[in-house]
Amino acid sequence: MRQVKIGNMRVDLVSEIPALAFEKNWLFANVTDAVIAENRSWLDHRYIEPETGRFILSHHSYLVRTPRWTAIVDTCCGNHKPRPRVPAWNNLDQPYLENLQALGVAPEQVDFVMCTHLHVDHVGWNTRLLDGRWVPTFPNARYLMGREEYRHFEAAHNSAPKNPVNHGSFEDSVLPVVAAGLAEFVETDHRLFSDRDAALRFAPAPGHTAGNMQIHLTGGHDRAVMSGDVIHHPIQCAAPWLSNAADVDPAAALATRMALLEELADTPSYLLTGHFPAPTAGRVIRHGDAYRFRFED
């Protein structure tokens, strides 16, 4: 993804896993071969495997910088973390921090870590393994997490401490941040900054998780939405009714997705999702009664 500029904010992609193929029905239980065939004309091998029909996703963060602060949005899966139920995420050894360093940022320079939600593949690099302990990767950052969602998973953890919450990520990627005093719990409409050239805020995005959020960036006449897991794959622009298996409320998730697509359709605003493969950034365009995604190469 080439750098996106929103006012005086610069947005870069920090890659963890550039392309990872998932079985179509594992990702979308209600997908059909017909809907895949209908969209092959605009979704090439970078997005759907030709031989298998498996959907290709990226795992990445967004790095947002202004002259005054640096933020990271969602932190992927993380290294060395036991995730036996999903082998593709299990005990990774990826050059994520090297990729961040290549953009000119060290972990100590990050001021904010913003979590759209607390699923395993969005909080992993919140911590890293140091001398056998999980410690915050970004020691000088405030970690912004949704209050409602944290309480939901905290209750699940407290009710069954030996039962791993979110594949164990709550224990190794969230609780150590809280114990270090770096977590800040926010409401789903929390506004972090509100300047003419750099406004950054959370917005409610119900459906995928309890307390799910998306992030809106505005600066001057420029605008972008970081949608987290409101939408997983570009085929959902054409078929928004495709429901991700992890959605806790599929009807609410569909309503949120439809509202986002309608809001952005045929506007110059960027859609920056949590899992679209490269080139990742793009814009929503109308196509008949539905939508498509136009990638910005």
Secondary structure as GFF3:
##gff-version 3
##sequence-region A 1 297
A	DSSP	beta_strand	4	6	.	.	.	ID=ss1
A	DSSP	beta_strand	9	22	.	.	.	ID=ss2
A	DSSP	alpha_helix	24	27	.	.	.	ID=ss3
A	DSSP	alpha_helix	33	39	.	.	.	ID=ss4
A	DSSP	beta_strand	55	65	.	.	.	ID=ss5
A	DSSP	beta_strand	70	73	.	.	.	ID=ss6
A	DSSP	three_ten_helix	87	89	.	.	.	ID=ss7
A	DSSP	alpha_helix	96	102	.	.	.	ID=ss8
A	DSSP	three_ten_helix	107	109	.	.	.	ID=ss9
A	DSSP	beta_strand	112	114	.	.	.	ID=ss10
A	DSSP	three_ten_helix	120	122	.	.	.	ID=ss11
A	DSSP	three_ten_helix	124	126	.	.	.	ID=ss12
A	DSSP	beta_strand	127	130	.	.	.	ID=ss13
A	DSSP	beta_strand	133	136	.	.	.	ID=ss14
A	DSSP	beta_strand	142	146	.	.	.	ID=ss15
A	DSSP	alpha_helix	147	159	.	.	.	ID=ss16
A	DSSP	three_ten_helix	165	168	.	.	.	ID=ss17
A	DSSP	alpha_helix	169	169	.	.	.	ID=ss18
A	DSSP	pi_helix	170	174	.	.	.	ID=ss19
A	DSSP	alpha_helix	175	179	.	.	.	ID=ss20
A	DSSP	beta_strand	183	186	.	.	.	ID=ss21
A	DSSP	beta_strand	191	195	.	.	.	ID=ss22
A	DSSP	beta_strand	198	204	.	.	.	ID=ss23
A	DSSP	beta_strand	213	219	.	.	.	ID=ss24
A	DSSP	beta_strand	222	228	.	.	.	ID=ss25
A	DSSP	alpha_helix	235	238	.	.	.	ID=ss26
A	DSSP	alpha_helix	250	264	.	.	.	ID=ss27
A	DSSP	beta_strand	270	273	.	.	.	ID=ss28
A	DSSP	beta_strand	282	287	.	.	.	ID=ss29
A	DSSP	beta_strand	290	295	.	.	.	ID=ss30
###
